[in-house]
Amino acid sequence: MAQKPRRAWQRMLSGRRLDLLDPTPFDIEITDIAHGLAFVARWNGQTQGDWPYSVAEHSLLVERIFARLNPEAPARWRLAALLHDAPEYVIGDMISPVKSALGAEYGEMDQRLTTAIHRKFGLPAALPMTVKKKIKMADRVSARLEAVRIAGFADSEARRLFPVPDSAMLDDLEIRLRPPAEVRKAYLDRFSELIDEIDI
């Protein structure tokens, strides 16, 4: 008797049914992404403050850092920065040691979701390597700021774990902790601003 295939889809609040093993752009909605990311805590929730520091908040910070470090970058690459962790709206935010332990399968699922998300919003399935590296730098700057300010890391430890050139550090940026509904709205607002700029 044939074994029944395991369910690999999740029903989203928009009503979409997202197949995690074979996601399509048709099943991606920005409202689902914003909602999910606003409720996913970074650092496994091990942050100071009365609200979890969400992946949506982190994504907003990364987009701001990317824009500051790359002021000539077009809106489409700033949108890519905003969406850099978008797959985590369904697969969660795994800290680096867990990702390493899970191996290639986690990375492959993340990549399939990233491809579908990019196609949905008019970005190339695979970003140019130069853009990808610049987003990664902004992500690392964000991680270092977060580590020291809200995740309890000593500055020396954060410097070792999240190395970035001193010239890239933007110490004047604020780390915000706010209710999920507020972050969700801020994420959707920023997404809309970038889409409008791209469409002009």
C-alpha positions in Angstrom: 0.0 0.0 0.0 1.4 3.4 -1.1 2.3 5.7 1.7 0.2 8.9 1.8 2.4 11.9 0.9 3.1 14.3 3.8 1.3 17.6 3.7 3.8 20.3 2.7 1.5 23.3 2.4 0.3 26.0 4.8 -2.9 27.9 4.6 -2.2 31.6 4.9 -4.5 34.3 6.4 -5.1 35.6 2.9 -6.6 32.3 2.0 -3.7 31.2 -0.2 -2.4 27.7 0.2 1.4 27.9 0.0 3.3 24.7 -0.9 6.6 24.9 0.9 8.2 22.4 -1.4 6.9 23.9 -4.6 6.0 27.6 -3.9 4.7 29.7 -6.8 4.4 33.5 -7.1 0.6 33.1 -7.3 0.5 31.9 -3.7 2.6 34.8 -2.3 0.9 37.8 -0.8 2.7 40.8 0.8 0.0 40.9 3.6 0.9 37.3 4.6 4.6 38.1 4.6 4.2 41.3 6.7 1.9 39.6 9.1 4.1 36.5 9.5 7.4 38.5 9.9 5.8 40.8 12.4 5.1 37.8 14.7 8.5 36.0 14.2 11.0 36.9 16.9 14.7 37.3 16.0 17.4 35.9 18.3 14.9 33.2 19.4 13.2 35.8 21.4 16.2 36.4 23.6 16.1 40.2 23.5 15.6 42.9 26.0 12.4 44.9 26.1 8.6 44.4 26.4 8.1 43.3 22.8 9.9 40.7 20.8 12.3 42.1 18.2 10.6 40.8 15.0 12.0 39.9 11.6 9.8 42.6 10.1 11.5 45.2 12.3 14.9 43.8 11.4 14.0 43.9 7.7 13.1 47.5 7.9 16.4 48.3 9.6 18.4 46.3 7.0 16.6 48.3 4.2 17.5 51.6 5.9 21.2 50.5 6.4 21.4 49.3 2.8 20.0 52.6 1.5 22.5 54.6 3.7 25.5 52.5 2.6 24.3 52.5 -1.0 22.6 55.9 -1.6 22.6 55.4 -5.4 20.9 52.0 -5.2 17.6 51.9 -7.2 14.3 51.2 -5.4 14.2 47.6 -6.8 17.4 46.7 -4.8 16.1 48.5 -1.7 13.0 46.3 -2.1 15.2 43.2 -2.3 16.8 44.4 1.0 13.4 44.7 2.6 12.4 41.2 1.4 15.8 39.6 2.2 14.3 37.5 5.1 10.8 37.2 3.6 10.8 33.3 3.5 10.9 33.4 7.3 7.2 34.3 7.3 6.6 30.6 6.9 9.8 28.8 7.9 10.7 31.0 10.9 14.0 32.6 11.9 16.6 30.0 12.7 19.7 31.1 14.4 22.9 30.3 12.5 23.9 27.3 14.6 20.5 25.7 13.9 20.8 26.4 10.2 24.2 24.7 10.1 22.9 21.7 11.9 19.9 21.3 9.5 22.2 21.3 6.5 21.3 21.8 2.9 17.5 21.1 3.1 16.8 24.3 5.0 18.8 26.3 2.6 17.0 24.8 -0.4 13.6 25.5 1.0 14.6 29.1 1.8 15.9 29.5 -1.8 12.7 28.1 -3.4 10.6 30.5 -1.3 13.0 33.4 -2.2 12.7 32.7 -5.9 8.9 32.7 -5.7 8.8 35.9 -3.7 11.2 37.7 -6.0 9.2 36.7 -9.1 6.0 37.8 -7.4 7.3 41.3 -6.9 9.3 41.7 -10.2 12.8 41.0 -8.9 15.2 38.6 -10.5 15.0 35.1 -9.1 18.7 35.3 -8.3 20.0 38.8 -7.4 23.2 40.0 -9.0 26.1 38.9 -6.7 27.2 42.5 -6.1 23.7 43.4 -4.8 23.5 40.2 -2.7 26.8 41.1 -1.1 25.7 44.6 -0.3 22.5 43.4 1.3 24.5 40.8 3.3 26.7 43.7 4.6 23.6 45.6 5.7 22.3 42.5 7.3 25.6 42.0 9.2 25.7 45.6 10.4 22.1 45.2 11.6 23.0 42.0 13.4 25.9 43.6 15.2 23.8 46.6 16.3 21.1 44.2 17.5 23.5 41.9 19.3 25.0 44.7 21.4 21.9 46.8 22.0 19.2 44.3 22.7 20.6 40.7 22.7 23.1 40.9 25.5 26.4 40.5 23.5 29.6 42.3 24.6 30.9 44.7 21.9 34.1 42.6 21.5 32.0 39.4 21.0 29.8 41.1 18.5 32.8 42.4 16.6 34.2 38.9 16.3 30.9 37.2 15.3 29.6 39.9 13.0 32.7 41.5 11.4 32.1 44.6 9.4 34.4 47.5 8.5 34.2 50.3 11.0 33.2 52.6 8.1 30.0 50.6 7.6 28.8 50.9 11.2 25.9 53.3 11.5 25.7 53.8 15.3 23.1 56.5 15.0 20.4 54.1 13.9 17.7 53.2 16.4 16.7 49.7 17.3 12.9 49.7 17.7 10.7 47.3 19.6 7.0 47.8 19.1 3.7 45.8 19.0 3.4 43.4 16.0 0.4 45.4 14.5 2.5 48.5 14.4 5.5 46.8 12.8 3.3 45.0 10.3 1.8 48.4 9.2 5.3 50.0 8.9 6.5 47.0 6.8 3.5 47.3 4.4 3.9 51.0 4.2 7.6 50.8 3.3 6.8 48.0 0.7 4.2 50.3 -0.9 6.5 53.2 -1.0 9.2 51.2 -2.8 6.8 49.6 -5.2 5.4 53.0 -6.1 8.9 54.3 -6.7 9.7 51.3 -8.9 6.5 51.8 -10.9 7.2 55.5 -11.6 
